[in-house]
Amino acid sequence: MSDLVTSENVAILRKAFEDHEGFELSLPEFMNTMNRVVLRQRAIDVGRKVTQSEQIAFAVDMVELFKQIDVNGNGKLEWAEFTAYIVETGRMLESKETQELRKTTEAGFFVGERESRYAEHQEDVTNVER
């Protein structure tokens, strides 16, 4: 999560929540926002266009992230749920064990097992605007 929400994009993400009634986003709204704010920035950072497999992997990750953060299960992600998750994730990342785990998995962000989970979330992924 720390690589998804940076100090540079947190204001943009907050604005996206503010632009919706109740400071909440549906799954498609969340995925479109994260695609616009995070995935495009990653493409700029690496200096190349994001591949289709990277887009699919990112979409799968965002579906799973949404479902993990939506603790009340109402299908809407509230700003309070989102920020609480960010804070809790930040605390977990402070442990040495988690830091070591992150070092071993960072390189596989766009590829790997996420592609195999595409089928599980295919309907959610294909409903996102392109």
Phi and psi in radians as a Rosetta constraint file:
Dihedral C 1 N 2 CA 2 C 2 CIRCULARHARMONIC -1.103 0.35
Dihedral N 2 CA 2 C 2 N 3 CIRCULARHARMONIC -0.485 0.35
Dihedral C 2 N 3 CA 3 C 3 CIRCULARHARMONIC -1.469 0.35
Dihedral N 3 CA 3 C 3 N 4 CIRCULARHARMONIC -0.224 0.35
Dihedral C 3 N 4 CA 4 C 4 CIRCULARHARMONIC -1.513 0.35
Dihedral N 4 CA 4 C 4 N 5 CIRCULARHARMONIC -0.775 0.35
Dihedral C 4 N 5 CA 5 C 5 CIRCULARHARMONIC -1.927 0.35
Dihedral N 5 CA 5 C 5 N 6 CIRCULARHARMONIC 1.888 0.35
Dihedral C 5 N 6 CA 6 C 6 CIRCULARHARMONIC -1.927 0.35
Dihedral N 6 CA 6 C 6 N 7 CIRCULARHARMONIC 2.932 0.35
Dihedral C 6 N 7 CA 7 C 7 CIRCULARHARMONIC -1.063 0.35
Dihedral N 7 CA 7 C 7 N 8 CIRCULARHARMONIC -0.478 0.35
Dihedral C 7 N 8 CA 8 C 8 CIRCULARHARMONIC -1.268 0.35
Dihedral N 8 CA 8 C 8 N 9 CIRCULARHARMONIC -0.615 0.35
Dihedral C 8 N 9 CA 9 C 9 CIRCULARHARMONIC -1.841 0.35
Dihedral N 9 CA 9 C 9 N 10 CIRCULARHARMONIC -0.043 0.35
Dihedral C 9 N 10 CA 10 C 10 CIRCULARHARMONIC -1.113 0.35
Dihedral N 10 CA 10 C 10 N 11 CIRCULARHARMONIC -0.629 0.35
Dihedral C 10 N 11 CA 11 C 11 CIRCULARHARMONIC -1.156 0.35
Dihedral N 11 CA 11 C 11 N 12 CIRCULARHARMONIC -0.656 0.35
Dihedral C 11 N 12 CA 12 C 12 CIRCULARHARMONIC -1.169 0.35
Dihedral N 12 CA 12 C 12 N 13 CIRCULARHARMONIC -0.726 0.35
Dihedral C 12 N 13 CA 13 C 13 CIRCULARHARMONIC -1.142 0.35
Dihedral N 13 CA 13 C 13 N 14 CIRCULARHARMONIC -0.746 0.35
Dihedral C 13 N 14 CA 14 C 14 CIRCULARHARMONIC -1.056 0.35
Dihedral N 14 CA 14 C 14 N 15 CIRCULARHARMONIC -0.743 0.35
Dihedral C 14 N 15 CA 15 C 15 CIRCULARHARMONIC -1.058 0.35
Dihedral N 15 CA 15 C 15 N 16 CIRCULARHARMONIC -0.695 0.35
Dihedral C 15 N 16 CA 16 C 16 CIRCULARHARMONIC -1.051 0.35
Dihedral N 16 CA 16 C 16 N 17 CIRCULARHARMONIC -0.726 0.35
Dihedral C 16 N 17 CA 17 C 17 CIRCULARHARMONIC -1.165 0.35
Dihedral N 17 CA 17 C 17 N 18 CIRCULARHARMONIC -0.746 0.35
Dihedral C 17 N 18 CA 18 C 18 CIRCULARHARMONIC -1.098 0.35
Dihedral N 18 CA 18 C 18 N 19 CIRCULARHARMONIC -0.524 0.35
Dihedral C 18 N 19 CA 19 C 19 CIRCULARHARMONIC -1.287 0.35
Dihedral N 19 CA 19 C 19 N 20 CIRCULARHARMONIC -0.101 0.35
Dihedral C 19 N 20 CA 20 C 20 CIRCULARHARMONIC -2.018 0.35
Dihedral N 20 CA 20 C 20 N 21 CIRCULARHARMONIC 2.480 0.35
Dihedral C 20 N 21 CA 21 C 21 CIRCULARHARMONIC -0.981 0.35
Dihedral N 21 CA 21 C 21 N 22 CIRCULARHARMONIC 2.329 0.35
Dihedral C 21 N 22 CA 22 C 22 CIRCULARHARMONIC 1.353 0.35
Dihedral N 22 CA 22 C 22 N 23 CIRCULARHARMONIC 0.186 0.35
Dihedral C 22 N 23 CA 23 C 23 CIRCULARHARMONIC 0.940 0.35
Dihedral N 23 CA 23 C 23 N 24 CIRCULARHARMONIC 0.763 0.35
Dihedral C 23 N 24 CA 24 C 24 CIRCULARHARMONIC -2.423 0.35
Dihedral N 24 CA 24 C 24 N 25 CIRCULARHARMONIC 2.648 0.35
Dihedral C 24 N 25 CA 25 C 25 CIRCULARHARMONIC -2.154 0.35
Dihedral N 25 CA 25 C 25 N 26 CIRCULARHARMONIC 2.450 0.35
Dihedral C 25 N 26 CA 26 C 26 CIRCULARHARMONIC -1.315 0.35
Dihedral N 26 CA 26 C 26 N 27 CIRCULARHARMONIC 3.001 0.35
Dihedral C 26 N 27 CA 27 C 27 CIRCULARHARMONIC -1.023 0.35
Dihedral N 27 CA 27 C 27 N 28 CIRCULARHARMONIC -0.879 0.35
Dihedral C 27 N 28 CA 28 C 28 CIRCULARHARMONIC -1.060 0.35
Dihedral N 28 CA 28 C 28 N 29 CIRCULARHARMONIC -0.670 0.35
Dihedral C 28 N 29 CA 29 C 29 CIRCULARHARMONIC -1.129 0.35
Dihedral N 29 CA 29 C 29 N 30 CIRCULARHARMONIC -0.733 0.35
Dihedral C 29 N 30 CA 30 C 30 CIRCULARHARMONIC -1.106 0.35
Dihedral N 30 CA 30 C 30 N 31 CIRCULARHARMONIC -0.800 0.35
Dihedral C 30 N 31 CA 31 C 31 CIRCULARHARMONIC -1.127 0.35
Dihedral N 31 CA 31 C 31 N 32 CIRCULARHARMONIC -0.739 0.35
Dihedral C 31 N 32 CA 32 C 32 CIRCULARHARMONIC -1.108 0.35
Dihedral N 32 CA 32 C 32 N 33 CIRCULARHARMONIC -0.711 0.35
Dihedral C 32 N 33 CA 33 C 33 CIRCULARHARMONIC -1.121 0.35
Dihedral N 33 CA 33 C 33 N 34 CIRCULARHARMONIC -0.842 0.35
Dihedral C 33 N 34 CA 34 C 34 CIRCULARHARMONIC -1.132 0.35
Dihedral N 34 CA 34 C 34 N 35 CIRCULARHARMONIC -0.630 0.35
Dihedral C 34 N 35 CA 35 C 35 CIRCULARHARMONIC -1.101 0.35
Dihedral N 35 CA 35 C 35 N 36 CIRCULARHARMONIC -0.809 0.35
Dihedral C 35 N 36 CA 36 C 36 CIRCULARHARMONIC -1.156 0.35
Dihedral N 36 CA 36 C 36 N 37 CIRCULARHARMONIC -0.740 0.35
Dihedral C 36 N 37 CA 37 C 37 CIRCULARHARMONIC -1.516 0.35
Dihedral N 37 CA 37 C 37 N 38 CIRCULARHARMONIC -0.788 0.35
Dihedral C 37 N 38 CA 38 C 38 CIRCULARHARMONIC -1.671 0.35
Dihedral N 38 CA 38 C 38 N 39 CIRCULARHARMONIC -0.937 0.35
Dihedral C 38 N 39 CA 39 C 39 CIRCULARHARMONIC -1.129 0.35
Dihedral N 39 CA 39 C 39 N 40 CIRCULARHARMONIC -0.746 0.35
Dihedral C 39 N 40 CA 40 C 40 CIRCULARHARMONIC -1.124 0.35
Dihedral N 40 CA 40 C 40 N 41 CIRCULARHARMONIC -0.643 0.35
Dihedral C 40 N 41 CA 41 C 41 CIRCULARHARMONIC -1.151 0.35
Dihedral N 41 CA 41 C 41 N 42 CIRCULARHARMONIC -0.667 0.35
Dihedral C 41 N 42 CA 42 C 42 CIRCULARHARMONIC -1.082 0.35
Dihedral N 42 CA 42 C 42 N 43 CIRCULARHARMONIC -0.692 0.35
Dihedral C 42 N 43 CA 43 C 43 CIRCULARHARMONIC -1.082 0.35
Dihedral N 43 CA 43 C 43 N 44 CIRCULARHARMONIC -0.727 0.35
Dihedral C 43 N 44 CA 44 C 44 CIRCULARHARMONIC -1.111 0.35
Dihedral N 44 CA 44 C 44 N 45 CIRCULARHARMONIC -0.761 0.35
Dihedral C 44 N 45 CA 45 C 45 CIRCULARHARMONIC -1.072 0.35
Dihedral N 45 CA 45 C 45 N 46 CIRCULARHARMONIC -0.682 0.35
Dihedral C 45 N 46 CA 46 C 46 CIRCULARHARMONIC -1.570 0.35
Dihedral N 46 CA 46 C 46 N 47 CIRCULARHARMONIC -0.134 0.35
Dihedral C 46 N 47 CA 47 C 47 CIRCULARHARMONIC 1.304 0.35
Dihedral N 47 CA 47 C 47 N 48 CIRCULARHARMONIC 0.509 0.35
Dihedral C 47 N 48 CA 48 C 48 CIRCULARHARMONIC -2.702 0.35
Dihedral N 48 CA 48 C 48 N 49 CIRCULARHARMONIC 2.859 0.35
Dihedral C 48 N 49 CA 49 C 49 CIRCULARHARMONIC -1.236 0.35
Dihedral N 49 CA 49 C 49 N 50 CIRCULARHARMONIC 2.526 0.35
Dihedral C 49 N 50 CA 50 C 50 CIRCULARHARMONIC -1.294 0.35
Dihedral N 50 CA 50 C 50 N 51 CIRCULARHARMONIC 2.322 0.35
Dihedral C 50 N 51 CA 51 C 51 CIRCULARHARMONIC -1.357 0.35
Dihedral N 51 CA 51 C 51 N 52 CIRCULARHARMONIC 2.884 0.35
Dihedral C 51 N 52 CA 52 C 52 CIRCULARHARMONIC -1.090 0.35
Dihedral N 52 CA 52 C 52 N 53 CIRCULARHARMONIC -0.708 0.35
Dihedral C 52 N 53 CA 53 C 53 CIRCULARHARMONIC -1.146 0.35
Dihedral N 53 CA 53 C 53 N 54 CIRCULARHARMONIC -0.605 0.35
Dihedral C 53 N 54 CA 54 C 54 CIRCULARHARMONIC -1.179 0.35
Dihedral N 54 CA 54 C 54 N 55 CIRCULARHARMONIC -0.671 0.35
Dihedral C 54 N 55 CA 55 C 55 CIRCULARHARMONIC -1.120 0.35
Dihedral N 55 CA 55 C 55 N 56 CIRCULARHARMONIC -0.737 0.35
Dihedral C 55 N 56 CA 56 C 56 CIRCULARHARMONIC -1.138 0.35
Dihedral N 56 CA 56 C 56 N 57 CIRCULARHARMONIC -0.804 0.35
Dihedral C 56 N 57 CA 57 C 57 CIRCULARHARMONIC -1.050 0.35
Dihedral N 57 CA 57 C 57 N 58 CIRCULARHARMONIC -0.743 0.35
Dihedral C 57 N 58 CA 58 C 58 CIRCULARHARMONIC -1.125 0.35
Dihedral N 58 CA 58 C 58 N 59 CIRCULARHARMONIC -0.747 0.35
Dihedral C 58 N 59 CA 59 C 59 CIRCULARHARMONIC -1.082 0.35
Dihedral N 59 CA 59 C 59 N 60 CIRCULARHARMONIC -0.744 0.35
Dihedral C 59 N 60 CA 60 C 60 CIRCULARHARMONIC -1.067 0.35
Dihedral N 60 CA 60 C 60 N 61 CIRCULARHARMONIC -0.794 0.35
Dihedral C 60 N 61 CA 61 C 61 CIRCULARHARMONIC -1.026 0.35
Dihedral N 61 CA 61 C 61 N 62 CIRCULARHARMONIC -0.712 0.35
Dihedral C 61 N 62 CA 62 C 62 CIRCULARHARMONIC -1.227 0.35
Dihedral N 62 CA 62 C 62 N 63 CIRCULARHARMONIC -0.622 0.35
Dihedral C 62 N 63 CA 63 C 63 CIRCULARHARMONIC -1.090 0.35
Dihedral N 63 CA 63 C 63 N 64 CIRCULARHARMONIC -0.831 0.35
Dihedral C 63 N 64 CA 64 C 64 CIRCULARHARMONIC -1.139 0.35
Dihedral N 64 CA 64 C 64 N 65 CIRCULARHARMONIC -0.694 0.35
Dihedral C 64 N 65 CA 65 C 65 CIRCULARHARMONIC -1.095 0.35
Dihedral N 65 CA 65 C 65 N 66 CIRCULARHARMONIC -0.805 0.35
Dihedral C 65 N 66 CA 66 C 66 CIRCULARHARMONIC -0.977 0.35
Dihedral N 66 CA 66 C 66 N 67 CIRCULARHARMONIC -0.858 0.35
Dihedral C 66 N 67 CA 67 C 67 CIRCULARHARMONIC -1.142 0.35
Dihedral N 67 CA 67 C 67 N 68 CIRCULARHARMONIC -0.543 0.35
Dihedral C 67 N 68 CA 68 C 68 CIRCULARHARMONIC -1.271 0.35
Dihedral N 68 CA 68 C 68 N 69 CIRCULARHARMONIC -0.687 0.35
Dihedral C 68 N 69 CA 69 C 69 CIRCULARHARMONIC -1.371 0.35
Dihedral N 69 CA 69 C 69 N 70 CIRCULARHARMONIC -0.557 0.35
Dihedral C 69 N 70 CA 70 C 70 CIRCULARHARMONIC -1.251 0.35
Dihedral N 70 CA 70 C 70 N 71 CIRCULARHARMONIC 1.268 0.35
Dihedral C 70 N 71 CA 71 C 71 CIRCULARHARMONIC -1.153 0.35
Dihedral N 71 CA 71 C 71 N 72 CIRCULARHARMONIC -0.507 0.35
Dihedral C 71 N 72 CA 72 C 72 CIRCULARHARMONIC -1.509 0.35
Dihedral N 72 CA 72 C 72 N 73 CIRCULARHARMONIC -0.089 0.35
Dihedral C 72 N 73 CA 73 C 73 CIRCULARHARMONIC 1.170 0.35
Dihedral N 73 CA 73 C 73 N 74 CIRCULARHARMONIC 0.411 0.35
Dihedral C 73 N 74 CA 74 C 74 CIRCULARHARMONIC -1.552 0.35
Dihedral N 74 CA 74 C 74 N 75 CIRCULARHARMONIC 0.066 0.35
Dihedral C 74 N 75 CA 75 C 75 CIRCULARHARMONIC 1.359 0.35
Dihedral N 75 CA 75 C 75 N 76 CIRCULARHARMONIC 0.129 0.35
Dihedral C 75 N 76 CA 76 C 76 CIRCULARHARMONIC -2.222 0.35
Dihedral N 76 CA 76 C 76 N 77 CIRCULARHARMONIC 2.391 0.35
Dihedral C 76 N 77 CA 77 C 77 CIRCULARHARMONIC -1.763 0.35
Dihedral N 77 CA 77 C 77 N 78 CIRCULARHARMONIC 1.955 0.35
Dihedral C 77 N 78 CA 78 C 78 CIRCULARHARMONIC -1.477 0.35
Dihedral N 78 CA 78 C 78 N 79 CIRCULARHARMONIC 2.663 0.35
Dihedral C 78 N 79 CA 79 C 79 CIRCULARHARMONIC -0.987 0.35
Dihedral N 79 CA 79 C 79 N 80 CIRCULARHARMONIC -0.684 0.35
Dihedral C 79 N 80 CA 80 C 80 CIRCULARHARMONIC -1.102 0.35
Dihedral N 80 CA 80 C 80 N 81 CIRCULARHARMONIC -0.728 0.35
Dihedral C 80 N 81 CA 81 C 81 CIRCULARHARMONIC -1.107 0.35
Dihedral N 81 CA 81 C 81 N 82 CIRCULARHARMONIC -0.764 0.35
Dihedral C 81 N 82 CA 82 C 82 CIRCULARHARMONIC -1.087 0.35
Dihedral N 82 CA 82 C 82 N 83 CIRCULARHARMONIC -0.853 0.35
Dihedral C 82 N 83 CA 83 C 83 CIRCULARHARMONIC -1.205 0.35
Dihedral N 83 CA 83 C 83 N 84 CIRCULARHARMONIC -0.630 0.35
Dihedral C 83 N 84 CA 84 C 84 CIRCULARHARMONIC -1.087 0.35
Dihedral N 84 CA 84 C 84 N 85 CIRCULARHARMONIC -0.697 0.35
Dihedral C 84 N 85 CA 85 C 85 CIRCULARHARMONIC -1.138 0.35
Dihedral N 85 CA 85 C 85 N 86 CIRCULARHARMONIC -0.738 0.35
Dihedral C 85 N 86 CA 86 C 86 CIRCULARHARMONIC -1.037 0.35
Dihedral N 86 CA 86 C 86 N 87 CIRCULARHARMONIC -0.810 0.35
Dihedral C 86 N 87 CA 87 C 87 CIRCULARHARMONIC -1.101 0.35
Dihedral N 87 CA 87 C 87 N 88 CIRCULARHARMONIC -0.813 0.35
Dihedral C 87 N 88 CA 88 C 88 CIRCULARHARMONIC -1.116 0.35
Dihedral N 88 CA 88 C 88 N 89 CIRCULARHARMONIC -0.721 0.35
Dihedral C 88 N 89 CA 89 C 89 CIRCULARHARMONIC -1.121 0.35
Dihedral N 89 CA 89 C 89 N 90 CIRCULARHARMONIC -0.693 0.35
Dihedral C 89 N 90 CA 90 C 90 CIRCULARHARMONIC -1.053 0.35
Dihedral N 90 CA 90 C 90 N 91 CIRCULARHARMONIC -0.698 0.35
Dihedral C 90 N 91 CA 91 C 91 CIRCULARHARMONIC -1.115 0.35
Dihedral N 91 CA 91 C 91 N 92 CIRCULARHARMONIC -0.736 0.35
Dihedral C 91 N 92 CA 92 C 92 CIRCULARHARMONIC -1.156 0.35
Dihedral N 92 CA 92 C 92 N 93 CIRCULARHARMONIC -0.614 0.35
Dihedral C 92 N 93 CA 93 C 93 CIRCULARHARMONIC -1.206 0.35
Dihedral N 93 CA 93 C 93 N 94 CIRCULARHARMONIC -0.233 0.35
Dihedral C 93 N 94 CA 94 C 94 CIRCULARHARMONIC -1.289 0.35
Dihedral N 94 CA 94 C 94 N 95 CIRCULARHARMONIC -0.379 0.35
Dihedral C 94 N 95 CA 95 C 95 CIRCULARHARMONIC -1.279 0.35
Dihedral N 95 CA 95 C 95 N 96 CIRCULARHARMONIC 2.536 0.35
Dihedral C 95 N 96 CA 96 C 96 CIRCULARHARMONIC -1.092 0.35
Dihedral N 96 CA 96 C 96 N 97 CIRCULARHARMONIC -0.674 0.35
Dihedral C 96 N 97 CA 97 C 97 CIRCULARHARMONIC -1.064 0.35
Dihedral N 97 CA 97 C 97 N 98 CIRCULARHARMONIC -0.761 0.35
Dihedral C 97 N 98 CA 98 C 98 CIRCULARHARMONIC -1.181 0.35
Dihedral N 98 CA 98 C 98 N 99 CIRCULARHARMONIC -0.668 0.35
Dihedral C 98 N 99 CA 99 C 99 CIRCULARHARMONIC -1.052 0.35
Dihedral N 99 CA 99 C 99 N 100 CIRCULARHARMONIC -0.736 0.35
Dihedral C 99 N 100 CA 100 C 100 CIRCULARHARMONIC -1.137 0.35
Dihedral N 100 CA 100 C 100 N 101 CIRCULARHARMONIC -0.750 0.35
Dihedral C 100 N 101 CA 101 C 101 CIRCULARHARMONIC -1.067 0.35
Dihedral N 101 CA 101 C 101 N 102 CIRCULARHARMONIC -0.742 0.35
Dihedral C 101 N 102 CA 102 C 102 CIRCULARHARMONIC -1.084 0.35
Dihedral N 102 CA 102 C 102 N 103 CIRCULARHARMONIC -0.696 0.35
Dihedral C 102 N 103 CA 103 C 103 CIRCULARHARMONIC -1.038 0.35
Dihedral N 103 CA 103 C 103 N 104 CIRCULARHARMONIC -0.623 0.35
Dihedral C 103 N 104 CA 104 C 104 CIRCULARHARMONIC -1.417 0.35
Dihedral N 104 CA 104 C 104 N 105 CIRCULARHARMONIC -0.319 0.35
Dihedral C 104 N 105 CA 105 C 105 CIRCULARHARMONIC -1.919 0.35
Dihedral N 105 CA 105 C 105 N 106 CIRCULARHARMONIC -0.217 0.35
Dihedral C 105 N 106 CA 106 C 106 CIRCULARHARMONIC -0.994 0.35
Dihedral N 106 CA 106 C 106 N 107 CIRCULARHARMONIC -0.749 0.35
Dihedral C 106 N 107 CA 107 C 107 CIRCULARHARMONIC -1.118 0.35
Dihedral N 107 CA 107 C 107 N 108 CIRCULARHARMONIC -0.401 0.35
Dihedral C 107 N 108 CA 108 C 108 CIRCULARHARMONIC -1.651 0.35
Dihedral N 108 CA 108 C 108 N 109 CIRCULARHARMONIC 0.354 0.35
Dihedral C 108 N 109 CA 109 C 109 CIRCULARHARMONIC -1.004 0.35
Dihedral N 109 CA 109 C 109 N 110 CIRCULARHARMONIC -0.803 0.35
Dihedral C 109 N 110 CA 110 C 110 CIRCULARHARMONIC -1.552 0.35
Dihedral N 110 CA 110 C 110 N 111 CIRCULARHARMONIC -0.230 0.35
Dihedral C 110 N 111 CA 111 C 111 CIRCULARHARMONIC -2.290 0.35
Dihedral N 111 CA 111 C 111 N 112 CIRCULARHARMONIC 3.035 0.35
Dihedral C 111 N 112 CA 112 C 112 CIRCULARHARMONIC 1.828 0.35
Dihedral N 112 CA 112 C 112 N 113 CIRCULARHARMONIC -2.432 0.35
Dihedral C 112 N 113 CA 113 C 113 CIRCULARHARMONIC -1.153 0.35
Dihedral N 113 CA 113 C 113 N 114 CIRCULARHARMONIC -0.343 0.35
Dihedral C 113 N 114 CA 114 C 114 CIRCULARHARMONIC -1.099 0.35
Dihedral N 114 CA 114 C 114 N 115 CIRCULARHARMONIC -0.591 0.35
Dihedral C 114 N 115 CA 115 C 115 CIRCULARHARMONIC -1.073 0.35
Dihedral N 115 CA 115 C 115 N 116 CIRCULARHARMONIC -0.620 0.35
Dihedral C 115 N 116 CA 116 C 116 CIRCULARHARMONIC -1.265 0.35
Dihedral N 116 CA 116 C 116 N 117 CIRCULARHARMONIC -0.319 0.35
Dihedral C 116 N 117 CA 117 C 117 CIRCULARHARMONIC -1.560 0.35
Dihedral N 117 CA 117 C 117 N 118 CIRCULARHARMONIC -0.044 0.35
Dihedral C 117 N 118 CA 118 C 118 CIRCULARHARMONIC -0.982 0.35
Dihedral N 118 CA 118 C 118 N 119 CIRCULARHARMONIC -0.773 0.35
Dihedral C 118 N 119 CA 119 C 119 CIRCULARHARMONIC -1.023 0.35
Dihedral N 119 CA 119 C 119 N 120 CIRCULARHARMONIC -0.663 0.35
Dihedral C 119 N 120 CA 120 C 120 CIRCULARHARMONIC -1.079 0.35
Dihedral N 120 CA 120 C 120 N 121 CIRCULARHARMONIC -0.585 0.35
Dihedral C 120 N 121 CA 121 C 121 CIRCULARHARMONIC -2.024 0.35
Dihedral N 121 CA 121 C 121 N 122 CIRCULARHARMONIC 0.316 0.35
Dihedral C 121 N 122 CA 122 C 122 CIRCULARHARMONIC -0.964 0.35
Dihedral N 122 CA 122 C 122 N 123 CIRCULARHARMONIC -0.760 0.35
Dihedral C 122 N 123 CA 123 C 123 CIRCULARHARMONIC -1.113 0.35
Dihedral N 123 CA 123 C 123 N 124 CIRCULARHARMONIC -0.775 0.35
Dihedral C 123 N 124 CA 124 C 124 CIRCULARHARMONIC -1.132 0.35
Dihedral N 124 CA 124 C 124 N 125 CIRCULARHARMONIC -0.730 0.35
Dihedral C 124 N 125 CA 125 C 125 CIRCULARHARMONIC -1.158 0.35
Dihedral N 125 CA 125 C 125 N 126 CIRCULARHARMONIC -0.723 0.35
Dihedral C 125 N 126 CA 126 C 126 CIRCULARHARMONIC -1.347 0.35
Dihedral N 126 CA 126 C 126 N 127 CIRCULARHARMONIC -0.198 0.35
Dihedral C 126 N 127 CA 127 C 127 CIRCULARHARMONIC -1.485 0.35
Dihedral N 127 CA 127 C 127 N 128 CIRCULARHARMONIC -0.020 0.35
Dihedral C 127 N 128 CA 128 C 128 CIRCULARHARMONIC -1.459 0.35
Dihedral N 128 CA 128 C 128 N 129 CIRCULARHARMONIC 2.430 0.35
Dihedral C 128 N 129 CA 129 C 129 CIRCULARHARMONIC -1.079 0.35
Dihedral N 129 CA 129 C 129 N 130 CIRCULARHARMONIC 2.555 0.35
